[in-house]
C-alpha cells in the first residue's frame, strides 16, 4: 500500500510541477506582455470587428470590450515594447461564424491559433495568405472545408502550419507550397491530397522540415522506385491511414540520422519488412501495424537500441520472435499480436525489458511458459494476451503487477479455480476480460471496487446465486460500465438491487440458469444501451419500468417463457436490435412496433403470435432509407478505456442457419417473423423497405399473393416465404433482386411460370417444391400453353372489369332460371320425368356401344400391325 501511495505521489508531482510551471510561465509572460505599453487603438478596433463576426459559445470574447486594454483580453498577447498584438490564442473556445478580414490590420501578428472550434464547413479565408508576419498558423480541427487556398503559399516566414483534422479539405495540387521556405512543422492530416502525385518530391524540398503529418490523406504511392528522398531535417513522419498497397520502399533507410518517429499504420503495405528500415538507429517509435506484411521479423530489429514503442501487430508475420528483439532495453510498448508468430516465450525473454509498460501478444500461436514463482522485471499498465496458450494454471505472476489497469486473458486455456488473491488484487484494474476460459468461481467471491469499469467473465463455469452477487455490500459502490457473465452456471432470480448498478451500459446475463420474473427495479438502469437476458427460464411480462431505459439500443430476451409484446415498446425509439425469438410470446404484433424508426433487426421468430403482419412497417425508416451517414461501429461498441472496447454479439438466423454477428452486426437489416401463427396477406407496404436484406415469413398461415413491388427491395439477400398458403404467380419483379443468394418459396399454392433471372433459376428445385401449379426452370415440370393461359393475369380497365362482372352476374341468373325451369318441371310432372330418364338411358347405351365398337376395331388394327 505504501508503494502504491509513493507511486501516486510521484505521478502527482510529475503532473503537478510541469502544470504549475506552465501556468506560472503563462501568467508571467501574460503580465510581462502588458507591463509597459497599452494596446494599439488600430489593433483594438480590428479585434472588435473580428468579434462582431464570430459566434462565441464559450464566452472567451466576453472580456473583449472597448473600455479595456486589449492586451489583457482573454486569448490576446501583445509585444510589450510596442503595444501591438502579436499572438491570438483562441483554440478550444467554441467559436464559429465568420472570420473577419480585419485581421489584416494586425500588422505584427505572428501567431494565430483558431484550432478546435467549429466554423461549420466554411472555406479557409484566402486573405490569411496576405498576413505575411505569421510564423504560426493553426486551423486544425476547426471544421473548415473546401479547397486549401493557394495563397497560403505566400507566407514565406511561416514555420508552423496545421490544417489537420478538418471535415473536408482538399487540394488540386501542392505546387503552391514551394513558397513556404521556413516551414518546420506541417500537418495536413485528413485533407484529400490524392490529386498531387508528386507529393513526396514536393515535401522533400523543404530544408527545415522537421515534423510532417499526412495521415488519412488518400495517398496511394510512396514511390518505391525512388532510391533516395532528401528529408535532411526530418525527425517525425506520420503517413498512417493511406492506401499504398505496395512494399515498404528502401528510401526510408536514407532518412536523417536524427530521425525519431515513423508511423505507417494501416496502409495496406505488403511484402516482407525490409531490414534496411532498422538502420534508423535513433528511432524511438515505429508503427507498422494493421498492414499485410508477411515473413519473419528481421533479426536486425535489435539495431533499434533507442526504440521505446514497437508496433508490428495485425499483420501476417510468421516464425519466431528473434532474440535480438528481447534485448531492446528501452522498450516500453511491444505490440506483436494478431500475427502467425510461433514458439515459446519464457521469463528469460523479458530479463532486459524492465521498462515495459504495454504488451500486446493476443491472437498468435505463442506459448507463454513461465515458472509459477516468476516475478517479472517490469510493471505493466496494459496486458493483452488473449487467444494465446497461457494455461492451464492461473498466471500467478500477475500478483506482482501493481500498476496494471487493463487485463485481457480471454481464450487463453486457463482452467480451474481462480486463486483467492485474485479478486482483491483485481479491484484496482479498470478492464478485466477472462472470458472463454474454463475458470470456476463462486460469483459471491468477486469484489468490484469503483475502479473496475468492465468485467467480462463470459463462457466459463462461474456459479452461484445472481441475486447474492448483485446485492452484496462490498460491491455497492461499483462504477461498472460493462458486465458480461453470459454462458455460465449462474442461478436464481434476478435481484431487486439494480439501484447499485446504475453505471451499467452493457448487461449480458444470457445463457445461464436464471428463473423468475424481470423485476421492476431494472428500470433504474437508465444508462443501459444493451440488455441481454436470452436463453434462461425467465417468465411473465416485460415490466413497463424498462421504459425508463430510453437509451436502449439492443434488447435480447429470446429463448425464455414470456407473455406478450408490450404496447409501450414503441416508446423505445433508440432500439436498433430487438430479438425476442423463441420466448412463447402470444397475442398480436403491436402496431406500435412501427414507431421504432431506428430498428435494423426485428426477430420475433418461433413464438405463438397471431393476427396479421402490421401494415405500417414502412415507417421503420432505418430499413426503408439508405444510411445518410457513415455507419459507425460505435452503435454496438463502446470504448471503455484507452486501448479497450466492448463489442456486442447477437445470434441471428439470416439464411436458415444460425450465425453470430459481432462487428458486422451494424450491416444487418433483418425481419424474421417465421414459425408463428400469423394470418392474412403480406402487406404490400413491406415493399417500401428498400434497404432490407433478410426477410423470413415462413411457417405461418399467410394467404394471398407476394407483393407485386417486391422487386423494389433491391438489397434483399434472403427471402423465405415457405410453408404458408400463398398463391398466384411469382411476381416478375423478383427478377430484379440481383443480390438474392437464398430463396425458399416451397409448400405454398403458387402457380404459373417461375420468372426468368440469373438468381431465380440458380436455386435448387427444392426451393419451389410443394407448389403443384408452378412450372418452369429449375422445376422439372415444363409450362404448357393451357397452364399459362389459365394463370395469365387479366388485363383491362376498370370499365372492362365492370362489364365482365355484369356478364358473369347475368350468366349466373340465367343459369339458375333455366335450371329450375327444367328441373322443376321434371320434379312435378311424373310423365315428363319418366320420358326424360328413358331418353337418358338410351343415350348412355348408344355412347357405350359406339365406344366399344371403336375400341375393338383399334385393337384388331394394333394386332395386324404387330404381325
NUTORDO-826679 format. One record per residue (C-alpha): x, y, z; residue number from 1. Coordinates in steps of 0.25 Angstrom, whole numbers, plus 5000, padded with zeros to 4 digits. Layout:
 east north   up seq
    X     Y    Z NUM
...
***
This chain:
 east north   up seq
 5000  5000 5000   1
 5012  5009 5003   2
 5018  5006 4990   3
 5005  5010 4983   4
 5004  5023 4991   5
 5018  5026 4987   6
 5015  5023 4973   7
 5003  5032 4973   8
 5011  5043 4980   9
 5022  5043 4969  10
 5011  5043 4958  11
 5005  5055 4964  12
 5018  5062 4965  13
 5021  5058 4950  14
 5008  5064 4946  15
 5006  5076 4956  16
 5020  5082 4955  17
 5020  5084 4940  18
 5006  5088 4940  19
 5009  5098 4951  20
 5021  5103 4944  21
 5013  5104 4931  22
 5003  5113 4937  23
 5013  5121 4944  24
 5020  5123 4931  25
 5007  5127 4924  26
 5003  5137 4935  27
 5018  5142 4935  28
 5018  5145 4920  29
 5004  5150 4921  30
 5007  5160 4931  31
 5020  5163 4924  32
 5013  5166 4911  33
 5004  5177 4917  34
 5015  5183 4927  35
 5020  5194 4919  36
 5011  5199 4907  37
 4996  5199 4905  38
 4989  5193 4893  39
 4989  5200 4880  40
 4976  5206 4876  41
 4976  5201 4862  42
 4979  5187 4867  43
 4967  5188 4877  44
 4957  5192 4866  45
 4962  5181 4857  46
 4959  5171 4869  47
 4946  5177 4872  48
 4942  5175 4857  49
 4947  5161 4858  50
 4938  5159 4870  51
 4926  5164 4863  52
 4927  5153 4852  53
 4929  5142 4862  54
 4919  5134 4870  55
 4924  5132 4884  56
 4918  5120 4891  57
 4930  5118 4900  58
 4929  5133 4905  59
 4944  5135 4903  60
 4941  5148 4896  61
 4933  5154 4907  62
 4946  5161 4912  63
 4947  5168 4899  64
 4941  5182 4902  65
 4944  5195 4897  66
 4948  5201 4910  67
 4958  5191 4914  68
 4973  5190 4909  69
 4972  5179 4898  70
 4986  5174 4903  71
 4979  5168 4915  72
 4967  5162 4907  73
 4966  5147 4908  74
 4974  5140 4897  75
 4981  5153 4893  76
 4996  5155 4895  77
 5004  5167 4891  78
 5018  5171 4889  79
 5021  5178 4902  80
 5031  5188 4895  81
 5022  5194 4884  82
 5008  5190 4889  83
 5004  5183 4877  84
 4996  5170 4877  85
 5006  5159 4873  86
 4998  5146 4877  87
 4984  5141 4877  88
 4981  5128 4885  89
 4966  5125 4882  90
 4967  5110 4881  91
 4957  5101 4889  92
 4948  5113 4890  93
 4935  5108 4884  94
 4936  5119 4873  95
 4928  5120 4860  96
 4923  5129 4850  97
 4931  5138 4840  98
 4946  5141 4841  99
 4947  5156 4838 100
 4957  5162 4829 101
 4960  5172 4839 102
 4971  5162 4844 103
 4979  5168 4832 104
 4981  5181 4841 105
 4988  5173 4851 106
 5002  5176 4845 107
 5010  5170 4855 108
 5002  5157 4858 109
 5011  5145 4857 110
 5003  5134 4864 111
 4989  5131 4861 112
 4982  5119 4867 113
 4968  5116 4864 114
 4968  5101 4865 115
 4957  5092 4871 116
 4946  5102 4868 117
 4934  5100 4859 118
 4933  5108 4846 119
 4922  5100 4840 120
 4929  5095 4828 121
 4933  5109 4822 122
 4945  5110 4814 123
 4958  5115 4820 124
 4959  5130 4817 125
 4968  5133 4806 126
 4973  5147 4812 127
 4981  5139 4822 128
 4991  5137 4811 129
 4993  5152 4812 130
 4997  5152 4827 131
 5012  5152 4824 132
 5017  5153 4838 133
 5011  5140 4842 134
 5020  5129 4847 135
 5010  5120 4854 136
 4996  5117 4848 137
 4988  5106 4854 138
 4974  5103 4848 139
 4973  5089 4851 140
 4960  5082 4856 141
 4952  5095 4853 142
 4942  5089 4843 143
 4947  5096 4831 144
 4945  5090 4817 145
 4947  5092 4802 146
 4960  5095 4795 147
 4972  5099 4803 148
 4975  5113 4797 149
 4988  5114 4789 150
 4990  5128 4795 151
 4996  5121 4808 152
 5008  5118 4800 153
 5011  5133 4801 154
 5014  5132 4816 155
 5029  5131 4814 156
 5032  5133 4829 157
 5023  5122 4833 158
 5029  5112 4842 159
 5017  5104 4847 160
 5005  5101 4839 161
 4994  5091 4844 162
 4981  5089 4836 163
 4979  5075 4840 164
 4966  5068 4845 165
 4956  5077 4837 166
 4944  5072 4831 167
 4946  5072 4816 168
 4959  5079 4812 169
 4965  5076 4799 170
 4976  5081 4789 171
 4977  5081 4774 172
 4992  5082 4775 173
 5003  5085 4784 174
 5012  5093 4776 175
 5007  5106 4783 176
 5015  5101 4795 177
 5028  5104 4789 178
 5028  5118 4795 179
 5028  5112 4810 180
 5043  5114 4811 181
 5043  5114 4826 182
 5033  5102 4829 183
 5037  5093 4840 184
 5024  5087 4845 185
 5014  5083 4834 186
 5001  5076 4838 187
 4991  5073 4826 188
 4985  5061 4832 189
 4971  5057 4827 190
 4972  5066 4815 191
 4970  5059 4802 192
 4983  5060 4795 193
 4981  5049 4784 194
 4982  5059 4772 195
 4996  5062 4775 196
 5004  5050 4770 197
 5018  5057 4773 198
 5014  5060 4788 199
 5027  5053 4792 200
 5037  5061 4784 201
 5030  5074 4788 202
 5030  5071 4803 203
 5045  5067 4802 204
 5049  5080 4797 205
 5047  5088 4810 206
 5061  5089 4816 207
 5056  5091 4830 208
 5044  5082 4831 209
 5045  5074 4844 210
 5031  5068 4846 211
 5021  5064 4835 212
 5007  5059 4838 213
 5000  5053 4826 214
 4991  5042 4832 215
 4978  5039 4825 216
 4981  5047 4812 217
 4977  5037 4802 218
 4991  5036 4797 219
 4993  5024 4788 220
 5008  5023 4786 221
 5021  5024 4793 222
 5029  5024 4780 223
 5036  5011 4784 224
 5045  5012 4771 225
 5052  5024 4777 226
 5065  5021 4783 227
 5067  5034 4791 228
 5058  5045 4797 229
 5064  5057 4802 230
 5058  5059 4816 231
 5070  5064 4822 232
 5064  5070 4835 233
 5052  5061 4837 234
 5050  5055 4851 235
 5036  5051 4851 236
 5027  5045 4839 237
 5013  5040 4840 238
 5007  5034 4828 239
 4997  5025 4835 240
 4983  5022 4829 241
 4986  5023 4814 242
 4985  5013 4803 243
 4999  5010 4798 244
 4997  4995 4795 245
 5012  4992 4791 246
 5024  4988 4799 247
 5032  4998 4808 248
 5042  5005 4800 249
 5057  5005 4803 250
 5058  5020 4803 251
 5053  5021 4818 252
 5067  5016 4822 253
 5073  5029 4816 254
 5065  5038 4825 255
 5073  5047 4835 256
 5081  5040 4845 257
 5073  5048 4855 258
 5060  5042 4851 259
 5052  5038 4863 260
 5038  5034 4859 261
 5031  5027 4847 262
 5017  5023 4846 263
 5012  5015 4835 264
 5000  5008 4842 265
 4988  5004 4833 266
 4994  5006 4819 267
 4991  4993 4812 268
 5006  4991 4811 269
 5011  4977 4807 270
 5023  4968 4806 271
 5034  4966 4816 272
 5039  4976 4826 273
 5052  4982 4819 274
 5064  4980 4828 275
 5068  4994 4823 276
 5057  5001 4831 277
 5065  4996 4844 278
 5077  5005 4840 279
 5070  5017 4846 280
 5077  5014 4859 281
 5072  5027 4867 282
 5057  5023 4864 283
 5049  5023 4877 284
 5035  5020 4871 285
 5032  5010 4859 286
 5018  5006 4855 287
 5016  4996 4844 288
 5003  4991 4850 289
 4990  4987 4842 290
 4996  4984 4829 291
 4998  4972 4821 292
 5013  4970 4824 293
 5018  4955 4824 294
 5030  4947 4826 295
 5038  4947 4839 296
 5042  4959 4848 297
 5057  4962 4843 298
 5067  4959 4853 299
 5073  4973 4851 300
 5062  4979 4859 301
 5072  4978 4870 302
 5079  4990 4863 303
 5068  4999 4869 304
 5075  5002 4882 305
 5067  5014 4885 306
 5053  5009 4882 307
 5042  5011 4892 308
 5030  5007 4884 309
 5030  4996 4874 310
 5017  4992 4867 311
 5017  4980 4858 312
 5003  4976 4861 313
 4991  4972 4852 314
 5000  4967 4840 315
 5003  4953 4834 316
 5017  4951 4841 317
 5021  4937 4844 318
 5033  4930 4850 319
 5038  4932 4864 320
 5041  4945 4871 321
 5056  4948 4869 322
 5065  4948 4881 323
 5070  4962 4877 324
 5057  4968 4880 325
 5057  4964 4894 326
 5070  4972 4896 327
 5063  4985 4893 328
 5064  4990 4908 329
 5057  5003 4906 330
 5045  4997 4900 331
 5032  5002 4907 332
 5021  4997 4897 333
 5022  4984 4890 334
 5011  4980 4880 335
 5013  4967 4873 336
 4999  4961 4874 337
 4989  4957 4862 338
 5000  4950 4854 339
 5004  4936 4852 340
 5016  4936 4861 341
 5020  4923 4867 342
 5029  4918 4878 343
 5031  4919 4893 344
 5032  4931 4901 345
 5038  4930 4915 346
 5044  4938 4926 347
 5057  4939 4920 348
 5052  4947 4909 349
 5048  4958 4918 350
 5060  4960 4926 351
 5065  4972 4919 352
 5051  4979 4918 353
 5050  4985 4931 354
 5043  4998 4925 355
 5032  4990 4918 356
 5018  4996 4921 357
 5009  4991 4909 358
 5009  4977 4904 359
 5000  4972 4893 360
 5002  4958 4889 361
 4988  4954 4886 362
 4983  4945 4875 363
 4997  4938 4872 364
 5002  4924 4873 365
 5011  4927 4884 366
 5012  4919 4897 367
 5015  4927 4909 368
 5022  4918 4918 369
 5028  4924 4931 370
 5030  4918 4945 371
 5020  4919 4955 372
 5029  4927 4964 373
 5033  4937 4953 374
 5034  4951 4957 375
 5035  4960 4944 376
 5045  4971 4944 377
 5034  4981 4938 378
 5021  4987 4943 379
 5011  4986 4932 380
 5000  4996 4930 381
 4993  4989 4919 382
 4994  4974 4917 383
 4986  4967 4905 384
 4989  4952 4904 385
 4976  4947 4898 386
 4976  4935 4889 387
 4990  4930 4893 388
 4994  4918 4901 389
 4996  4922 4916 390
 4988  4912 4924 391
 4984  4902 4929 392
 4989  4908 4942 393
 4985  4922 4946 394
 4997  4932 4944 395
 5002  4935 4958 396
 5012  4945 4953 397
 5000  4955 4951 398
 5000  4957 4966 399
 5013  4965 4965 400
 5007  4975 4955 401
 5003  4987 4963 402
 5001  4997 4952 403
 4992  4988 4943 404
 4980  4995 4938 405
 4976  4987 4926 406
 4976  4971 4926 407
 4971  4963 4915 408
 4974  4948 4916 409
 4961  4943 4909 410
 4962  4930 4902 411
 4976  4926 4907 412
 4973  4912 4912 413
 4973  4915 4927 414
 4965  4905 4935 415
 4962  4902 4950 416
 4958  4911 4961 417
 4962  4926 4962 418
 4972  4928 4973 419
 4968  4934 4986 420
 4977  4946 4984 421
 4971  4950 4970 422
 4959  4958 4973 423
 4965  4967 4983 424
 4977  4969 4974 425
 4968  4972 4962 426
 4960  4982 4969 427
 4970  4993 4964 428
 4968  4988 4950 429
 4959  4996 4940 430
 4957  4986 4930 431
 4956  4971 4933 432
 4954  4961 4922 433
 4955  4946 4926 434
 4944  4941 4916 435
 4945  4928 4908 436
 4953  4920 4918 437
 4950  4908 4928 438
 4950  4916 4941 439
 4942  4912 4953 440
 4938  4922 4963 441
 4926  4925 4972 442
 4921  4939 4968 443
 4920  4943 4982 444
 4935  4943 4983 445
 4936  4954 4973 446
 4940  4968 4978 447
 4938  4980 4970 448
 4943  4994 4974 449
 4939  5007 4968 450
 4951  5006 4959 451
 4946  4994 4951 452
 4939  4998 4938 453
 4938  4985 4930 454
 4936  4971 4935 455
 4935  4960 4925 456
 4935  4946 4930 457
 4926  4940 4919 458
 4927  4926 4915 459
 4933  4920 4928 460
 4928  4912 4939 461
 4924  4923 4949 462
 4913  4918 4958 463
 4905  4923 4970 464
 4893  4932 4972 465
 4892  4944 4963 466
 4884  4951 4974 467
 4895  4949 4984 468
 4905  4955 4975 469
 4897  4967 4971 470
 4893  4970 4985 471
 4906  4968 4993 472
 4910  4981 5001 473
 4925  4980 4997 474
 4921  4984 4982 475
 4910  4994 4985 476
 4920  5006 4981 477
 4923  4999 4968 478
 4924  5008 4955 479
 4923  4996 4945 480
 4920  5000 4931 481
 4920  4986 4925 482
 4916  4973 4932 483
 4916  4961 4923 484
 4914  4948 4931 485
 4907  4940 4919 486
 4909  4925 4917 487
 4912  4921 4931 488
 4905  4914 4942 489
 4898  4925 4950 490
 4885  4922 4956 491
 4873  4928 4964 492
 4864  4940 4961 493
 4869  4954 4957 494
 4870  4963 4969 495
 4864  4976 4973 496
 4878  4982 4975 497
 4879  4989 4962 498
 4880  5003 4968 499
 4894  5000 4972 500
 4897  4997 4957 501
 4893  5010 4950 502
 4906  5012 4943 503
 4904  5000 4934 504
 4903  5002 4919 505
 4904  4987 4915 506
 4898  4976 4923 507
 4898  4961 4918 508
 4893  4950 4927 509
 4889  4941 4915 510
 4890  4926 4915 511
 4890  4923 4930 512
 4880  4916 4939 513
 4873  4929 4943 514
 4858  4928 4947 515
 4846  4937 4951 516
 4841  4950 4946 517
 4848  4962 4941 518
 4848  4971 4953 519
 4842  4985 4952 520
 4855  4990 4959 521
 4863  4988 4946 522
 4857  5001 4941 523
 4868  5008 4950 524
 4878  5005 4939 525
 4875  5018 4931 526
 4889  5018 4924 527
 4887  5004 4918 528
 4890  5002 4904 529
 4888  4987 4903 530
 4880  4977 4911 531
 4882  4963 4909 532
 4875  4952 4917 533
 4874  4942 4906 534
 4873  4926 4908 535
 4869  4926 4922 536
 4856  4922 4929 537
 4850  4935 4931 538
 4835  4936 4930 539
 4824  4946 4931 540
 4822  4961 4926 541
 4833  4970 4922 542
 4831  4981 4932 543
 4827  4995 4928 544
 4838  5001 4937 545
 4848  4998 4926 546
 4842  5010 4918 547
 4852  5018 4927 548
 4863  5011 4920 549
 4861  5020 4908 550
 4876  5019 4903 551
 4874  5004 4900 552
 4879  5000 4886 553
 4879  4985 4887 554
 4869  4976 4895 555
 4871  4961 4894 556
 4861  4953 4902 557
 4860  4941 4893 558
 4858  4927 4898 559
 4850  4930 4910 560
 4836  4928 4915 561
 4830  4942 4913 562
 4815  4946 4911 563
 4812  4958 4901 564
 4820  4968 4894 565
 4817  4981 4902 566
 4810  4993 4895 567
 4820  5002 4901 568
 4831  4996 4892 569
 4828  5007 4882 570
 4833  5017 4892 571
 4847  5011 4892 572
 4851  5019 4879 573
 4866  5017 4880 574
 4865  5002 4879 575
 4873  4996 4867 576
 4872  4981 4870 577
 4860  4975 4876 578
 4862  4960 4878 579
 4850  4953 4884 580
 4850  4939 4877 581
 4846  4926 4883 582
 4840  4932 4896 583
 4826  4927 4895 584
 4820  4941 4892 585
 4806  4941 4889 586
 4795  4951 4884 587
 4797  4961 4873 588
 4810  4968 4868 589
 4806  4982 4873 590
 4805  4993 4863 591
 4814  5002 4872 592
 4826  4994 4867 593
 4826  5002 4855 594
 4830  5014 4863 595
 4844  5009 4864 596
 4850  5017 4853 597
 4864  5013 4856 598
 4861  4998 4856 599
 4870  4989 4848 600
 4868  4975 4853 601
 4854  4971 4857 602
 4854  4956 4861 603
 4841  4950 4866 604
 4842  4936 4861 605
 4837  4924 4867 606
 4827  4929 4876 607
 4811  4928 4877 608
 4808  4941 4871 609
 4795  4942 4863 610
 4787  4952 4855 611
 4793  4960 4843 612
 4806  4966 4840 613
 4805  4981 4843 614
 4804  4989 4830 615
 4812  5001 4836 616
 4825  4994 4835 617
 4829  5004 4824 618
 4830  5014 4836 619
 4843  5007 4841 620
 4852  5017 4833 621
 4865  5010 4836 622
 4860  4999 4827 623
 4854  5008 4817 624
 4864  5019 4815 625
 4879  5018 4811 626
 4888  5022 4822 627
 4891  5037 4821 628
 4904  5036 4829 629
 4916  5027 4831 630
 4911  5015 4839 631
 4919  5015 4852 632
 4923  5002 4859 633
 4920  5011 4872 634
 4905  5006 4871 635
 4910  4993 4877 636
 4924  4996 4882 637
 4927  5005 4894 638
 4941  5010 4897 639
 4942  5007 4912 640
 4956  5012 4913 641
 4968  5015 4904 642
 4972  5003 4896 643
 4959  4995 4900 644
 4946  4993 4895 645
 4934  4984 4897 646
 4927  4979 4884 647
 4913  4973 4885 648
 4909  4960 4878 649
 4896  4954 4875 650
 4891  4941 4869 651
 4882  4942 4857 652
 4877  4933 4846 653
 4878  4941 4833 654
 4879  4929 4823 655
 4873  4917 4830 656
 4886  4915 4839 657
 4889  4922 4852 658
 4900  4931 4851 659
 4908  4940 4861 660
 4909  4955 4858 661
 4919  4964 4865 662
 4926  4976 4858 663
 4917  4973 4845 664
 4904  4974 4853 665
 4902  4988 4848 666
 4902  4983 4834 667
 4890  4974 4836 668
 4875  4979 4833 669
 4866  4967 4836 670
 4851  4964 4839 671
 4849  4950 4844 672
 4834  4946 4847 673
 4835  4931 4844 674
 4829  4920 4851 675
 4817  4927 4857 676
 4802  4927 4855 677
 4801  4939 4846 678
 4790  4940 4836 679
 4785  4950 4826 680
 4793  4955 4814 681
 4807  4960 4813 682
 4805  4975 4814 683
 4809  4982 4801 684
 4815  4993 4809 685
 4826  4984 4812 686
 4832  4986 4798 687
 4835  5000 4803 688
 4846  4994 4812 689
 4856  4996 4801 690
 4869  4994 4810 691
 4864  4981 4816 692
 4874  4970 4814 693
 4867  4958 4820 694
 4853  4955 4821 695
 4847  4942 4827 696
 4832  4940 4828 697
 4832  4925 4827 698
 4824  4915 4834 699
 4811  4923 4837 700
 4797  4923 4831 701
 4799  4935 4821 702
 4790  4936 4809 703
 4789  4944 4796 704
 4800  4948 4787 705
 4814  4952 4788 706
 4814  4968 4787 707
 4816  4972 4773 708
 4826  4982 4776 709
 4836  4972 4784 710
 4846  4975 4773 711
 4848  4989 4778 712
 4855  4983 4791 713
 4868  4982 4783 714
 4876  4980 4795 715
 4870  4967 4799 716
 4880  4955 4800 717
 4870  4945 4806 718
 4855  4943 4805 719
 4848  4931 4812 720
 4833  4930 4810 721
 4832  4915 4810 722
 4821  4907 4817 723
 4809  4917 4816 724
 4797  4917 4808 725
 4801  4928 4798 726
 4796  4927 4783 727
 4797  4934 4770 728
 4808  4936 4761 729
 4822  4939 4766 730
 4824  4954 4763 731
 4832  4957 4750 732
 4839  4968 4758 733
 4846  4957 4767 734
 4856  4956 4755 735
 4861  4970 4759 736
 4867  4964 4773 737
 4881  4963 4768 738
 4887  4961 4782 739
 4878  4949 4785 740
 4886  4937 4790 741
 4875  4930 4798 742
 4861  4927 4794 743
 4850  4918 4799 744
 4836  4918 4793 745
 4833  4903 4795 746
 4820  4898 4800 747
 4810  4909 4796 748
 4800  4909 4785 749
 4808  4917 4775 750
 4805  4915 4760 751
 4810  4919 4746 752
 4824  4920 4741 753
 4835  4924 4750 754
 4841  4937 4745 755
 4854  4937 4737 756
 4866  4943 4744 757
 4880  4939 4748 758
 4877  4938 4762 759
 4863  4931 4762 760
 4868  4920 4753 761
 4881  4918 4761 762
 4873  4912 4773 763
 4871  4897 4775 764
 4857  4892 4771 765
 4854  4888 4785 766
 4853  4903 4788 767
 4840  4903 4779 768
 4835  4889 4783 769
 4821  4887 4788 770
 4814  4897 4778 771
 4807  4887 4768 772
 4803  4898 4759 773
 4817  4904 4758 774
 4825  4901 4745 775
 4838  4905 4738 776
 4853  4904 4741 777
 4858  4900 4751 778
 4846  4891 4753 779
 4845  4878 4744 780
 4831  4882 4740 781
 4830  4890 4727 782
 4819  4900 4725 783
 4808  4897 4715 784
 4800  4907 4708 785
 4788  4903 4715 786
 4795  4906 4729 787
 4800  4919 4724 788
 4786  4923 4719 789
 4779  4919 4731 790
 4789  4926 4740 791
 4790  4939 4732 792
 4786  4951 4740 793
 4774  4958 4733 794
 4778  4971 4727 795
 4768  4983 4725 796
 4762  4995 4730 797
 4753  4997 4742 798
 4741  4999 4732 799
 4745  4985 4725 800
 4745  4979 4739 801
 4731  4985 4742 802
 4725  4979 4728 803
 4731  4966 4731 804
 4725  4966 4745 805
 4711  4969 4739 806
 4713  4958 4729 807
 4716  4947 4739 808
 4705  4952 4748 809
 4695  4951 4737 810
 4700  4938 4733 811
 4698  4933 4747 812
 4684  4938 4748 813
 4681  4931 4734 814
 4687  4918 4738 815
 4679  4918 4751 816
 4666  4921 4744 817
 4668  4911 4733 818
 4672  4900 4743 819
 4659  4902 4751 820
 4650  4903 4739 821
 4655  4889 4734 822
 4657  4882 4747 823
 4645  4888 4754 824
 4636  4882 4742 825
 4643  4868 4743 826
 4641  4869 4758 827
 4626  4872 4758 828
 4621  4864 4745 829
 4623  4849 4746 830
 4621  4846 4731 831
 4631  4856 4727 832
 4641  4851 4737 833
 4639  4836 4732 834
 4641  4841 4718 835
 4654  4849 4721 836
 4661  4837 4729 837
 4657  4827 4718 838
 4663  4836 4707 839
 4676  4838 4716 840
 4677  4823 4717 841
 4676  4821 4702 842
 4687  4832 4700 843
 4696  4825 4710 844
 4694  4811 4703 845
 4697  4818 4690 846
 4710  4824 4695 847
 4715  4811 4701 848
 4712  4802 4689 849
 4719  4812 4680 850
 4731  4813 4689 851
 4733  4798 4690 852
 4732  4796 4675 853
 4743  4806 4672 854
 4752  4801 4683 855
 4750  4786 4677 856
 4754  4792 4663 857
 4766  4799 4669 858
 4771  4786 4676 859
 4769  4778 4663 860
 4777  4788 4656 861
 4788  4788 4666 862
 4789  4773 4665 863
 4791  4773 4650 864
 4801  4784 4651 865
 4809  4776 4661 866
 4810  4764 4651 867
***
